Amino acid sequence: MRGNIAQMMQKAQRMQENMQKVQEELAQMEVTGQSGGGAVKVILTGKFDARKVAIDPGVLADAEMLEDLLVAAINDAVAKANEESNKRMAAVTAGMPLPPGMKLPF
């Protein structure tokens, strides 16, 4: 029994170390969301910090369209960051029996 607990604690320790590494990688990772066929591009980190916004001058004349394109580009970047984060976290937690719906980090 004690051996099982010790093994489980070692696995948990390794998982925690791996999660910290992945979180650091995500903070450095950049994803690009775009809309309007590339007229608007938004670069976010894996932690959703904005790094850059690029706007084609051709869309500057229509403020309402530009607003919509910005929203779409941001949403695209967020979806990509979430997808990459989920993939990396799934790799870290592989083999650990977590309750359904439990997301890490806590």
N, C-alpha and C positions, 0 to 999 in steps of 0.2 A: 504493500500500500504506500509506504513512504517513498519507494522508488518511483512509483507512478506520479506522485505529487511532485517530486523533484524533477522528473522529466517534463512534466507539464509546465512547471515554473521556468525551466530552461527554454522551452519552446516559446513561452509567453515573453521572456526576456529577449530572445532573438527576434520575435515578431515586432516587439516594441522598437528595437534598434533598426530593423528594416523599415518600419513605418516612418521613423524619423528621417531616415535616408531618403525615402520616397517623397516625403513632404519637402525636404530641402531641394530635391530635384524638381518638384512641381513649382516651387517658388522661382526657379531659374528658367523653366520651360516657357516657351512662347508659342501661342497659337494665333492664327490670323483668321478673323471672320470677315466676310465680305458680302456685299450686296450690290445690286444694280450692275451685274456683270463686271464687278471689280471697280466700279466708280467710287465706292466707299470701302475702305479697309480699316479694320480695327485690330490692333495687336494687344493681346492680354497675356499676362503670366498665368501659370497654372493656379495661382492664388487669386486670380481675377483683378490684379492690379493693371491698370491701363498703361501701356508703354508708348503707343503711337496711334495716331489717327491720320489717314491719308484720304484726301477728298479730291476727286477729279474736278477741275475748275468748271467743267461743263454743267455740273449740277448745282452750282452756287446760285444760279438765278432763281431757282424755285425753292424757297425756304421750306415749304411744307413737304415737298418730295425729299429734300435733304434730311429733314427730321426723320421721316419714315425709313430712309436708307440707313441712317445712323442706328436707329433702333434695330433694324434687321441685321446689320453687321455686328452689333454688340451681342445680340441674341445668338448669332451664328458662332461667334468666338466663345461665348459662355458654354454653349452646347459642346463644342470641341474640347474645351478645357475639362468639362465634367466627364466627357467620355474617356479622355486620357487618364484622368484621375481615378475613375472607376476601374479601368483596366489595370493600372499600376497597384491600386489597393487590393484588388482581387488576387493579384499575384502574391502579395505579401501575406494575405490571410488564407491562402490555399492550405487545406489540410487542418485548419483550426475549426473546431465545431462551434460556430457562432449561431445564436438564435436567428430565425428568419426575420428579415427586415432590419437587423442590427447593422448600423453603419459605423465605420471607423474612419478617422479618429473620433472619439467620443465628443 
